Amino acid sequence: MRKNISLLAIVGLALSGFSANGQDKIDFEKQIWPFVKESCVGCHGPSYKDERGRTRKPKAALIITNKEAFLKGGENNEEEPTLTPGDPKKTAFLQRTHLDPSSDEAMPPEGKAEPWTDEQKALFAKWVEQGADFGSWEKSELDDPEKYAAYKAK
Ligand code: HEC
């Protein structure tokens, strides 16, 4: 009986993604995407047409509504990599949230969206350290320009 219980415990730990170094693997879709969406998607989504039919483009050509574009990064990706798996310091997507809110480069721009909390910044850093694994997430429903336009019109 005892043996069965410890076996179950081991299987349980394995299933919950417990790793040898004691760090739980972060789930992008469940733990990261919600606050990235809240604070950043408003200016970094796909190109879309607004109510007056004008084409609106993502700021700095940075689109984060799908994995491929997120990894590709923004227009300055060469000098200032948006996301460097394994290296939070070379990840502008995190570093910009650490800048003084009054700085021109701070993200989100002051007063435009909810800034990340310290816990969210720490979680994002850990996710990057763990390799920036998107898991099974390929894209958000907001990657669709029509859905994104409706989201922006709200
Ligand atoms: C209200 C609009 C707005 C929101 C919301 C916003 N950004 Fe930006 N973002 C911009 C603008 C404008 C630029 C281009 C100017 C600059 O580089 O500072 C930019 C540029 C960037 C860049 C540089 C990309 C490149 O290659 O040049 C990164 C990284 C970035 N944003 C990350 C974020 C993150 C992280 C969030 C959420 C915490 C966020 N942004 C939310 C407007 C926004």
Backbone and ligand atoms as CSV (ligand in chain L), in Angstrom:
chain,resi,resn,atom,element,x,y,z
A,1,MET,N,N,0.833,-1.206,0.000
A,1,MET,CA,C,0.000,0.000,0.000
A,1,MET,C,C,0.871,1.261,0.000
A,2,ARG,N,N,1.805,1.305,0.956
A,2,ARG,CA,C,2.715,2.460,1.023
A,2,ARG,C,C,3.402,2.696,-0.324
A,3,LYS,N,N,3.859,1.564,-0.881
A,3,LYS,CA,C,4.560,1.662,-2.170
A,3,LYS,C,C,3.670,2.305,-3.240
A,4,ASN,N,N,2.401,1.872,-3.234
A,4,ASN,CA,C,1.492,2.418,-4.243
A,4,ASN,C,C,1.317,3.918,-4.091
A,5,ILE,N,N,1.253,4.339,-2.833
A,5,ILE,CA,C,1.055,5.776,-2.598
A,5,ILE,C,C,2.257,6.567,-3.112
A,6,SER,N,N,3.483,6.101,-2.805
A,6,SER,CA,C,4.627,6.892,-3.261
A,6,SER,C,C,4.747,6.844,-4.787
A,7,LEU,N,N,4.358,5.733,-5.363
A,7,LEU,CA,C,4.393,5.649,-6.825
A,7,LEU,C,C,3.420,6.669,-7.417
A,8,LEU,N,N,2.242,6.740,-6.829
A,8,LEU,CA,C,1.262,7.714,-7.302
A,8,LEU,C,C,1.796,9.126,-7.176
A,9,ALA,N,N,2.488,9.387,-6.060
A,9,ALA,CA,C,3.019,10.728,-5.836
A,9,ALA,C,C,4.033,11.079,-6.912
A,10,ILE,N,N,4.876,10.108,-7.263
A,10,ILE,CA,C,5.895,10.370,-8.291
A,10,ILE,C,C,5.241,10.633,-9.649
A,11,VAL,N,N,4.263,9.791,-9.972
A,11,VAL,CA,C,3.568,9.974,-11.249
A,11,VAL,C,C,2.889,11.343,-11.268
A,12,GLY,N,N,2.288,11.692,-10.138
A,12,GLY,CA,C,1.606,12.988,-10.027
A,12,GLY,C,C,2.562,14.136,-10.256
A,13,LEU,N,N,3.727,14.077,-9.637
A,13,LEU,CA,C,4.721,15.138,-9.789
A,13,LEU,C,C,5.187,15.237,-11.230
A,14,ALA,N,N,5.399,14.091,-11.826
A,14,ALA,CA,C,5.855,14.069,-13.216
A,14,ALA,C,C,4.805,14.744,-14.101
A,15,LEU,N,N,3.538,14.408,-13.866
A,15,LEU,CA,C,2.471,14.974,-14.687
A,15,LEU,C,C,2.327,16.479,-14.483
A,16,SER,N,N,2.615,16.946,-13.281
A,16,SER,CA,C,2.441,18.382,-13.037
A,16,SER,C,C,3.647,19.184,-13.550
A,17,GLY,N,N,4.605,18.520,-14.165
A,17,GLY,CA,C,5.712,19.220,-14.795
A,17,GLY,C,C,6.810,19.626,-13.827
A,18,PHE,N,N,6.836,18.976,-12.671
A,18,PHE,CA,C,7.869,19.276,-11.688
A,18,PHE,C,C,9.218,18.842,-12.240
A,19,SER,N,N,10.186,19.760,-12.229
A,19,SER,CA,C,11.478,19.394,-12.805
A,19,SER,C,C,12.522,19.197,-11.714
A,20,ALA,N,N,13.630,18.630,-12.102
A,20,ALA,CA,C,14.656,18.227,-11.147
A,20,ALA,C,C,15.181,19.391,-10.314
A,21,ASN,N,N,15.273,20.587,-10.895
A,21,ASN,CA,C,15.798,21.715,-10.129
A,21,ASN,C,C,14.730,22.392,-9.265
A,22,GLY,N,N,13.547,21.779,-9.232
A,22,GLY,CA,C,12.514,22.281,-8.340
A,22,GLY,C,C,11.746,23.466,-8.898
A,23,GLN,N,N,12.001,23.805,-10.158
A,23,GLN,CA,C,11.263,24.911,-10.762
A,23,GLN,C,C,10.139,24.384,-11.619
A,24,ASP,N,N,8.951,24.856,-11.351
A,24,ASP,CA,C,7.837,24.442,-12.184
A,24,ASP,C,C,7.947,25.101,-13.548
A,25,LYS,N,N,7.624,24.323,-14.541
A,25,LYS,CA,C,7.628,24.846,-15.903
A,25,LYS,C,C,6.451,25.801,-16.068
A,26,ILE,N,N,6.733,26.975,-16.561
A,26,ILE,CA,C,5.681,27.966,-16.719
A,26,ILE,C,C,4.884,27.702,-17.993
A,27,ASP,N,N,3.578,27.813,-17.859
A,27,ASP,CA,C,2.666,27.573,-18.970
A,27,ASP,C,C,2.339,28.925,-19.627
A,28,PHE,N,N,2.875,29.159,-20.819
A,28,PHE,CA,C,2.709,30.458,-21.482
A,28,PHE,C,C,1.251,30.880,-21.585
A,29,GLU,N,N,0.438,29.980,-22.136
A,29,GLU,CA,C,-0.945,30.360,-22.414
A,29,GLU,C,C,-1.723,30.724,-21.145
A,30,LYS,N,N,-1.497,29.928,-20.086
A,30,LYS,CA,C,-2.262,30.154,-18.849
A,30,LYS,C,C,-1.668,31.243,-17.971
A,31,GLN,N,N,-0.320,31.295,-17.884
A,31,GLN,CA,C,0.305,32.177,-16.893
A,31,GLN,C,C,0.878,33.474,-17.455
A,32,ILE,N,N,1.249,33.472,-18.724
A,32,ILE,CA,C,1.922,34.649,-19.295
A,32,ILE,C,C,1.002,35.449,-20.226
A,33,TRP,N,N,0.379,34.742,-21.155
A,33,TRP,CA,C,-0.411,35.435,-22.169
A,33,TRP,C,C,-1.459,36.397,-21.580
A,34,PRO,N,N,-2.197,36.027,-20.515
A,34,PRO,CA,C,-3.240,36.945,-20.014
A,34,PRO,C,C,-2.722,38.346,-19.681
A,35,PHE,N,N,-1.569,38.465,-19.028
A,35,PHE,CA,C,-1.114,39.812,-18.688
A,35,PHE,C,C,-0.363,40.486,-19.842
A,36,VAL,N,N,0.191,39.688,-20.753
A,36,VAL,CA,C,0.804,40.258,-21.957
A,36,VAL,C,C,-0.318,40.860,-22.815
A,37,LYS,N,N,-1.399,40.113,-22.938
A,37,LYS,CA,C,-2.547,40.577,-23.709
A,37,LYS,C,C,-3.092,41.869,-23.100
A,38,GLU,N,N,-3.325,41.857,-21.829
A,38,GLU,CA,C,-3.879,43.011,-21.111
A,38,GLU,C,C,-3.057,44.293,-21.337
A,39,SER,N,N,-1.739,44.179,-21.249
A,39,SER,CA,C,-0.902,45.389,-21.254
A,39,SER,C,C,-0.271,45.727,-22.597
A,40,CYS,N,N,-0.168,44.775,-23.484
A,40,CYS,CA,C,0.661,44.994,-24.670
A,40,CYS,C,C,-0.043,44.787,-26.013
A,41,VAL,N,N,-1.112,43.990,-26.040
A,41,VAL,CA,C,-1.664,43.620,-27.340
A,41,VAL,C,C,-2.332,44.815,-28.037
A,42,GLY,N,N,-2.729,45.822,-27.248
A,42,GLY,CA,C,-3.432,46.989,-27.803
A,42,GLY,C,C,-2.660,47.729,-28.885
A,43,CYS,N,N,-1.331,47.637,-28.880
A,43,CYS,CA,C,-0.519,48.327,-29.884
A,43,CYS,C,C,0.378,47.375,-30.671
A,44,HIS,N,N,0.361,46.120,-30.326
A,44,HIS,CA,C,1.255,45.174,-30.991
A,44,HIS,C,C,0.487,43.977,-31.541
A,45,GLY,N,N,-0.607,44.280,-32.248
A,45,GLY,CA,C,-1.415,43.234,-32.882
A,45,GLY,C,C,-1.247,43.293,-34.390
A,46,PRO,N,N,-2.048,42.524,-35.128
A,46,PRO,CA,C,-1.934,42.517,-36.594
A,46,PRO,C,C,-2.400,43.846,-37.188
A,47,SER,N,N,-2.012,44.129,-38.431
A,47,SER,CA,C,-2.553,45.294,-39.143
A,47,SER,C,C,-4.043,45.074,-39.321
A,48,TYR,N,N,-4.822,46.144,-39.188
A,48,TYR,CA,C,-6.280,46.003,-39.339
A,48,TYR,C,C,-6.853,47.308,-39.858
A,49,LYS,N,N,-8.112,47.274,-40.258
A,49,LYS,CA,C,-8.776,48.495,-40.719
A,49,LYS,C,C,-9.667,49.021,-39.596
A,50,ASP,N,N,-9.510,50.302,-39.268
A,50,ASP,CA,C,-10.333,50.867,-38.197
A,50,ASP,C,C,-11.718,51.243,-38.727
A,51,GLU,N,N,-12.572,51.840,-37.866
A,51,GLU,CA,C,-13.966,52.165,-38.232
A,51,GLU,C,C,-14.039,53.029,-39.489
A,52,ARG,N,N,-13.027,53.864,-39.697
A,52,ARG,CA,C,-13.064,54.737,-40.869
A,52,ARG,C,C,-12.345,54.142,-42.068
A,53,GLY,N,N,-12.000,52.873,-41.948
A,53,GLY,CA,C,-11.383,52.193,-43.074
A,53,GLY,C,C,-9.893,52.455,-43.230
A,54,ARG,N,N,-9.301,53.122,-42.247
A,54,ARG,CA,C,-7.851,53.374,-42.323
A,54,ARG,C,C,-7.083,52.147,-41.838
A,55,THR,N,N,-5.987,51.863,-42.527
A,55,THR,CA,C,-5.166,50.731,-42.101
A,55,THR,C,C,-4.311,51.139,-40.916
A,56,ARG,N,N,-4.389,50.356,-39.856
A,56,ARG,CA,C,-3.599,50.623,-38.649
A,56,ARG,C,C,-2.550,49.538,-38.510
A,57,LYS,N,N,-1.324,49.961,-38.318
A,57,LYS,CA,C,-0.229,48.992,-38.240
A,57,LYS,C,C,0.275,48.835,-36.823
A,58,PRO,N,N,0.873,47.694,-36.541
A,58,PRO,CA,C,1.422,47.494,-35.184
A,58,PRO,C,C,2.587,48.450,-34.915
A,59,LYS,N,N,2.709,48.944,-33.690
A,59,LYS,CA,C,3.796,49.849,-33.331
A,59,LYS,C,C,5.129,49.113,-33.415
A,60,ALA,N,N,6.101,49.773,-34.042
A,60,ALA,CA,C,7.450,49.228,-34.222
A,60,ALA,C,C,7.424,47.881,-34.959
A,61,ALA,N,N,6.341,47.670,-35.758
A,61,ALA,CA,C,6.183,46.433,-36.534
A,61,ALA,C,C,6.222,45.182,-35.669
A,62,LEU,N,N,5.932,45.363,-34.395
A,62,LEU,CA,C,5.972,44.219,-33.473
A,62,LEU,C,C,4.569,43.625,-33.283
A,63,ILE,N,N,4.428,42.382,-33.705
A,63,ILE,CA,C,3.153,41.653,-33.574
A,63,ILE,C,C,3.355,40.502,-32.583
A,64,ILE,N,N,2.521,40.488,-31.574
A,64,ILE,CA,C,2.690,39.446,-30.540
A,64,ILE,C,C,1.500,38.498,-30.461
A,65,THR,N,N,0.601,38.579,-31.466
A,65,THR,CA,C,-0.582,37.725,-31.411
A,65,THR,C,C,-0.350,36.336,-31.993
A,66,ASN,N,N,0.858,36.092,-32.498
A,66,ASN,CA,C,1.187,34.710,-32.860
A,66,ASN,C,C,2.663,34.458,-32.543
A,67,LYS,N,N,2.946,33.209,-32.293
A,67,LYS,CA,C,4.267,32.795,-31.830
A,67,LYS,C,C,5.391,33.180,-32.797
A,68,GLU,N,N,5.156,32.929,-34.089
A,68,GLU,CA,C,6.191,33.178,-35.080
A,68,GLU,C,C,6.592,34.658,-35.113
A,69,ALA,N,N,5.589,35.547,-35.128
A,69,ALA,CA,C,5.857,36.988,-35.183
A,69,ALA,C,C,6.481,37.475,-33.873
A,70,PHE,N,N,6.027,36.922,-32.772
A,70,PHE,CA,C,6.562,37.296,-31.460
A,70,PHE,C,C,8.061,36.986,-31.445
A,71,LEU,N,N,8.433,35.790,-31.924
A,71,LEU,CA,C,9.838,35.394,-31.952
A,71,LEU,C,C,10.650,36.210,-32.958
A,72,LYS,N,N,9.997,36.636,-34.032
A,72,LYS,CA,C,10.665,37.440,-35.052
A,72,LYS,C,C,11.015,38.818,-34.476
A,73,GLY,N,N,10.138,39.347,-33.634
A,73,GLY,CA,C,10.413,40.601,-32.951
A,73,GLY,C,C,10.028,41.839,-33.748
A,74,GLY,N,N,10.378,42.993,-33.213
A,74,GLY,CA,C,10.009,44.262,-33.833
A,74,GLY,C,C,11.017,44.747,-34.847
A,75,GLU,N,N,10.811,45.988,-35.330
A,75,GLU,CA,C,11.660,46.508,-36.409
A,75,GLU,C,C,13.118,46.696,-35.981
A,76,ASN,N,N,13.357,46.803,-34.687
A,76,ASN,CA,C,14.742,46.966,-34.207
A,76,ASN,C,C,15.288,45.691,-33.590
A,77,ASN,N,N,14.740,44.571,-34.029
A,77,ASN,CA,C,15.103,43.296,-33.402
A,77,ASN,C,C,16.608,43.005,-33.420
A,78,GLU,N,N,17.299,43.495,-34.471
A,78,GLU,CA,C,18.740,43.204,-34.543
A,78,GLU,C,C,19.514,43.884,-33.429
A,79,GLU,N,N,19.245,45.175,-33.219
A,79,GLU,CA,C,19.970,45.920,-32.167
A,79,GLU,C,C,19.385,45.667,-30.793
A,80,GLU,N,N,18.080,45.425,-30.770
A,80,GLU,CA,C,17.382,45.322,-29.493
A,80,GLU,C,C,16.427,44.131,-29.570
A,81,PRO,N,N,16.959,42.911,-29.400
A,81,PRO,CA,C,16.115,41.730,-29.590
A,81,PRO,C,C,14.863,41.769,-28.704
A,82,THR,N,N,13.733,41.531,-29.305
A,82,THR,CA,C,12.469,41.534,-28.572
A,82,THR,C,C,12.480,40.407,-27.544
A,83,LEU,N,N,12.883,39.225,-27.989
A,83,LEU,CA,C,12.811,38.043,-27.141
A,83,LEU,C,C,14.023,37.149,-27.409
A,84,THR,N,N,14.821,36.896,-26.382
A,84,THR,CA,C,15.959,35.995,-26.529
A,84,THR,C,C,15.763,34.827,-25.573
A,85,PRO,N,N,15.286,33.678,-26.094
A,85,PRO,CA,C,15.050,32.539,-25.207
A,85,PRO,C,C,16.298,32.247,-24.372
A,86,GLY,N,N,16.121,32.115,-23.061
A,86,GLY,CA,C,17.226,31.826,-22.163
A,86,GLY,C,C,17.878,33.066,-21.565
A,87,ASP,N,N,17.638,34.249,-22.158
A,87,ASP,CA,C,18.341,35.442,-21.686
A,87,ASP,C,C,17.421,36.659,-21.465
A,88,PRO,N,N,16.883,36.778,-20.251
A,88,PRO,CA,C,15.965,37.895,-19.951
A,88,PRO,C,C,16.608,39.263,-20.162
A,89,LYS,N,N,17.940,39.352,-19.975
A,89,LYS,CA,C,18.614,40.654,-20.131
A,89,LYS,C,C,18.634,41.096,-21.586
A,90,LYS,N,N,18.603,40.128,-22.501
A,90,LYS,CA,C,18.581,40.469,-23.929
A,90,LYS,C,C,17.163,40.355,-24.483
A,91,THR,N,N,16.198,40.603,-23.634
A,91,THR,CA,C,14.798,40.513,-24.017
A,91,THR,C,C,14.144,41.869,-23.780
A,92,ALA,N,N,14.080,42.676,-24.870
A,92,ALA,CA,C,13.523,44.024,-24.739
A,92,ALA,C,C,12.079,43.983,-24.258
A,93,PHE,N,N,11.391,42.906,-24.600
A,93,PHE,CA,C,9.986,42.797,-24.209
A,93,PHE,C,C,9.828,42.805,-22.688
A,94,LEU,N,N,10.864,42.381,-21.985
A,94,LEU,CA,C,10.865,42.447,-20.523
A,94,LEU,C,C,11.562,43.730,-20.053
A,95,GLN,N,N,12.725,44.015,-20.616
A,95,GLN,CA,C,13.511,45.164,-20.143
A,95,GLN,C,C,12.726,46.474,-20.236
A,96,ARG,N,N,11.949,46.624,-21.281
A,96,ARG,CA,C,11.175,47.856,-21.444
A,96,ARG,C,C,10.156,48.059,-20.316
A,97,THR,N,N,9.698,46.959,-19.701
A,97,THR,CA,C,8.711,47.083,-18.616
A,97,THR,C,C,9.398,47.520,-17.315
A,98,HIS,N,N,10.735,47.407,-17.274
A,98,HIS,CA,C,11.486,47.792,-16.072
A,98,HIS,C,C,11.893,49.271,-16.090
A,99,LEU,N,N,11.721,49.942,-17.237
A,99,LEU,CA,C,12.147,51.344,-17.324
A,99,LEU,C,C,11.238,52.243,-16.502
A,100,ASP,N,N,11.772,53.384,-16.120
A,100,ASP,CA,C,10.956,54.354,-15.409
A,100,ASP,C,C,9.745,54.704,-16.295
A,101,PRO,N,N,8.526,54.690,-15.716
A,101,PRO,CA,C,7.321,54.913,-16.526
A,101,PRO,C,C,7.358,56.219,-17.317
A,102,SER,N,N,8.140,57.185,-16.848
A,102,SER,CA,C,8.174,58.471,-17.566
A,102,SER,C,C,9.113,58.426,-18.771
A,103,SER,N,N,9.894,57.352,-18.890
A,103,SER,CA,C,10.819,57.232,-20.019
A,103,SER,C,C,10.042,57.036,-21.325
A,104,ASP,N,N,10.570,57.601,-22.408
A,104,ASP,CA,C,9.930,57.458,-23.717
A,104,ASP,C,C,9.865,56.017,-24.167
A,105,GLU,N,N,10.799,55.225,-23.689
A,105,GLU,CA,C,10.871,53.839,-24.153
A,105,GLU,C,C,10.146,52.851,-23.236
A,106,ALA,N,N,9.602,53.346,-22.134
A,106,ALA,CA,C,8.917,52.449,-21.197
A,106,ALA,C,C,7.708,51.798,-21.865
A,107,MET,N,N,7.464,50.538,-21.550
A,107,MET,CA,C,6.306,49.810,-22.064
A,107,MET,C,C,5.524,49.239,-20.883
A,108,PRO,N,N,4.171,49.342,-20.901
A,108,PRO,CA,C,3.434,50.120,-21.909
A,108,PRO,C,C,3.699,51.607,-21.718
A,109,PRO,N,N,3.513,52.427,-22.793
A,109,PRO,CA,C,3.699,53.866,-22.631
A,109,PRO,C,C,2.807,54.370,-21.488
A,110,GLU,N,N,3.333,55.273,-20.711
A,110,GLU,CA,C,2.654,55.725,-19.489
A,110,GLU,C,C,1.199,56.118,-19.734
A,111,GLY,N,N,0.315,55.550,-18.915
A,111,GLY,CA,C,-1.100,55.912,-18.983
A,111,GLY,C,C,-1.885,55.234,-20.095
A,112,LYS,N,N,-1.213,54.402,-20.907
A,112,LYS,CA,C,-1.889,53.822,-22.066
A,112,LYS,C,C,-2.421,52.413,-21.813
A,113,ALA,N,N,-1.856,51.736,-20.850
A,113,ALA,CA,C,-2.317,50.378,-20.522
A,113,ALA,C,C,-1.783,50.053,-19.129
A,114,GLU,N,N,-2.268,48.974,-18.587
A,114,GLU,CA,C,-1.887,48.554,-17.235
A,114,GLU,C,C,-0.425,48.091,-17.221
A,115,PRO,N,N,0.452,48.708,-16.400
A,115,PRO,CA,C,1.827,48.193,-16.328
A,115,PRO,C,C,1.837,46.817,-15.659
A,116,TRP,N,N,2.860,46.028,-15.966
A,116,TRP,CA,C,2.992,44.725,-15.301
A,116,TRP,C,C,3.345,44.937,-13.828
A,117,THR,N,N,2.887,44.031,-12.993
A,117,THR,CA,C,3.280,44.061,-11.583
A,117,THR,C,C,4.676,43.432,-11.461
A,118,ASP,N,N,5.311,43.604,-10.299
A,118,ASP,CA,C,6.619,42.985,-10.082
A,118,ASP,C,C,6.550,41.469,-10.226
A,119,GLU,N,N,5.450,40.874,-9.751
A,119,GLU,CA,C,5.291,39.409,-9.864
A,119,GLU,C,C,5.224,39.010,-11.334
A,120,GLN,N,N,4.507,39.785,-12.123
A,120,GLN,CA,C,4.387,39.451,-13.547
A,120,GLN,C,C,5.737,39.589,-14.250
A,121,LYS,N,N,6.500,40.634,-13.903
A,121,LYS,CA,C,7.837,40.802,-14.504
A,121,LYS,C,C,8.732,39.615,-14.131
A,122,ALA,N,N,8.646,39.188,-12.873
A,122,ALA,CA,C,9.472,38.063,-12.414
A,122,ALA,C,C,9.066,36.771,-13.116
A,123,LEU,N,N,7.774,36.608,-13.302
A,123,LEU,CA,C,7.281,35.395,-13.966
A,123,LEU,C,C,7.711,35.376,-15.431
A,124,PHE,N,N,7.630,36.537,-16.079
A,124,PHE,CA,C,8.034,36.625,-17.479
A,124,PHE,C,C,9.529,36.311,-17.604
A,125,ALA,N,N,10.335,36.853,-16.671
A,125,ALA,CA,C,11.781,36.607,-16.683
A,125,ALA,C,C,12.060,35.108,-16.543
A,126,LYS,N,N,11.320,34.456,-15.658
A,126,LYS,CA,C,11.512,33.030,-15.432
A,126,LYS,C,C,11.135,32.220,-16.677
A,127,TRP,N,N,10.064,32.652,-17.316
A,127,TRP,CA,C,9.625,31.973,-18.543
A,127,TRP,C,C,10.696,32.100,-19.632
A,128,VAL,N,N,11.316,33.272,-19.748
A,128,VAL,CA,C,12.384,33.467,-20.739
A,128,VAL,C,C,13.577,32.582,-20.363
A,129,GLU,N,N,13.937,32.584,-19.076
A,129,GLU,CA,C,15.047,31.743,-18.606
A,129,GLU,C,C,14.810,30.278,-18.930
A,130,GLN,N,N,13.574,29.854,-18.800
A,130,GLN,CA,C,13.244,28.456,-19.081
A,130,GLN,C,C,13.203,28.162,-20.583
A,131,GLY,N,N,13.511,29.167,-21.407
A,131,GLY,CA,C,13.608,28.922,-22.849
A,131,GLY,C,C,12.489,29.537,-23.675
A,132,ALA,N,N,11.638,30.357,-23.052
A,132,ALA,CA,C,10.535,31.005,-23.772
A,132,ALA,C,C,9.735,29.994,-24.590
A,133,ASP,N,N,9.300,28.963,-23.912
A,133,ASP,CA,C,8.537,27.900,-24.567
A,133,ASP,C,C,7.053,28.284,-24.624
A,134,PHE,N,N,6.533,28.363,-25.854
A,134,PHE,CA,C,5.129,28.742,-26.017
A,134,PHE,C,C,4.186,27.559,-25.823
A,135,GLY,N,N,4.751,26.368,-25.591
A,135,GLY,CA,C,3.909,25.190,-25.419
A,135,GLY,C,C,3.103,24.939,-26.677
A,136,SER,N,N,1.819,24.669,-26.529
A,136,SER,CA,C,1.013,24.376,-27.713
A,136,SER,C,C,0.375,25.651,-28.282
A,137,TRP,N,N,0.689,26.807,-27.660
A,137,TRP,CA,C,0.114,28.078,-28.142
A,137,TRP,C,C,0.756,28.474,-29.464
A,138,GLU,N,N,-0.046,28.613,-30.498
A,138,GLU,CA,C,0.474,29.063,-31.794
A,138,GLU,C,C,0.049,30.502,-32.042
A,139,LYS,N,N,-1.190,30.814,-31.640
A,139,LYS,CA,C,-1.674,32.188,-31.820
A,139,LYS,C,C,-2.897,32.451,-30.974
A,140,SER,N,N,-3.190,33.747,-30.818
A,140,SER,CA,C,-4.380,34.188,-30.101
A,140,SER,C,C,-5.505,34.365,-31.118
A,141,GLU,N,N,-6.754,34.371,-30.639
A,141,GLU,CA,C,-7.861,34.644,-31.570
A,141,GLU,C,C,-7.711,36.074,-32.130
A,142,LEU,N,N,-6.973,36.933,-31.409
A,142,LEU,CA,C,-6.780,38.322,-31.857
A,142,LEU,C,C,-5.789,38.442,-33.019
A,143,ASP,N,N,-5.223,37.328,-33.449
A,143,ASP,CA,C,-4.337,37.345,-34.605
A,143,ASP,C,C,-5.151,37.558,-35.892
A,144,ASP,N,N,-6.453,37.325,-35.787
A,144,ASP,CA,C,-7.377,37.540,-36.906
A,144,ASP,C,C,-7.700,39.038,-36.967
A,145,PRO,N,N,-7.345,39.735,-38.092
A,145,PRO,CA,C,-7.520,41.193,-38.156
A,145,PRO,C,C,-8.950,41.654,-37.836
A,146,GLU,N,N,-9.963,40.876,-38.242
A,146,GLU,CA,C,-11.339,41.303,-37.954
A,146,GLU,C,C,-11.653,41.234,-36.466
A,147,LYS,N,N,-11.193,40.160,-35.834
A,147,LYS,CA,C,-11.420,40.044,-34.385
A,147,LYS,C,C,-10.621,41.112,-33.642
A,148,TYR,N,N,-9.436,41.392,-34.160
A,148,TYR,CA,C,-8.604,42.406,-33.517
A,148,TYR,C,C,-9.260,43.793,-33.664
A,149,ALA,N,N,-9.820,44.069,-34.836
A,149,ALA,CA,C,-10.499,45.354,-35.061
A,149,ALA,C,C,-11.669,45.499,-34.082
A,150,ALA,N,N,-12.415,44.414,-33.877
A,150,ALA,CA,C,-13.558,44.456,-32.955
A,150,ALA,C,C,-13.061,44.690,-31.526
A,151,TYR,N,N,-11.957,44.055,-31.185
A,151,TYR,CA,C,-11.357,44.214,-29.851
A,151,TYR,C,C,-10.920,45.669,-29.649
A,152,LYS,N,N,-10.328,46.257,-30.689
A,152,LYS,CA,C,-9.844,47.635,-30.598
A,152,LYS,C,C,-11.004,48.637,-30.543
A,153,ALA,N,N,-12.125,48.276,-31.157
A,153,ALA,CA,C,-13.266,49.194,-31.198
A,153,ALA,C,C,-14.006,49.245,-29.863
A,154,LYS,N,N,-13.756,48.282,-28.996
A,154,LYS,CA,C,-14.443,48.215,-27.689
A,154,LYS,C,C,-14.081,49.384,-26.789
L,1,HEC,C1,C,-0.275,52.468,-26.392
L,1,HEC,C2,C,0.523,51.691,-27.313
L,1,HEC,C3,C,1.522,50.677,-26.774
L,1,HEC,C4,C,1.327,49.700,-25.841
L,1,HEC,C5,C,0.076,49.403,-25.035
L,1,HEC,C6,C,2.567,48.943,-25.791
L,1,HEC,N1,N,3.468,49.439,-26.681
L,1,HEC,FE1,FE,5.330,48.702,-27.087
L,1,HEC,N2,N,5.625,50.171,-28.477
L,1,HEC,C7,C,4.753,51.221,-28.718
L,1,HEC,C8,C,5.400,52.193,-29.606
L,1,HEC,C9,C,4.781,53.502,-30.091
L,1,HEC,C10,C,6.682,51.661,-29.907
L,1,HEC,C11,C,7.769,52.315,-30.811
L,1,HEC,C12,C,8.525,53.351,-30.046
L,1,HEC,C13,C,9.555,52.741,-29.148
L,1,HEC,O1,O,10.312,51.862,-29.585
L,1,HEC,O2,O,9.605,53.147,-27.968
L,1,HEC,C14,C,6.777,50.394,-29.174
L,1,HEC,C15,C,7.895,49.568,-29.222
L,1,HEC,C16,C,8.053,48.431,-28.438
L,1,HEC,C17,C,9.239,47.589,-28.479
L,1,HEC,C18,C,10.448,47.779,-29.395
L,1,HEC,C19,C,10.318,46.904,-30.621
L,1,HEC,C20,C,11.347,47.237,-31.693
L,1,HEC,O3,O,11.903,46.292,-32.290
L,1,HEC,O4,O,11.583,48.438,-31.923
L,1,HEC,C21,C,9.044,46.607,-27.549
L,1,HEC,C22,C,9.992,45.479,-27.205
L,1,HEC,C23,C,7.746,46.846,-26.935
L,1,HEC,N3,N,7.166,47.952,-27.532
L,1,HEC,C24,C,7.213,46.064,-25.922
L,1,HEC,C25,C,5.979,46.320,-25.323
L,1,HEC,C26,C,5.490,45.610,-24.172
L,1,HEC,C27,C,6.268,44.555,-23.397
L,1,HEC,C28,C,4.245,46.108,-23.883
L,1,HEC,C29,C,3.349,45.727,-22.751
L,1,HEC,C30,C,3.931,45.709,-21.405
L,1,HEC,C31,C,3.965,47.146,-24.868
L,1,HEC,N4,N,5.035,47.246,-25.720
L,1,HEC,C32,C,2.790,47.878,-24.929
L,1,HEC,C33,C,3.473,51.336,-28.242
L,1,HEC,C34,C,2.884,50.520,-27.297
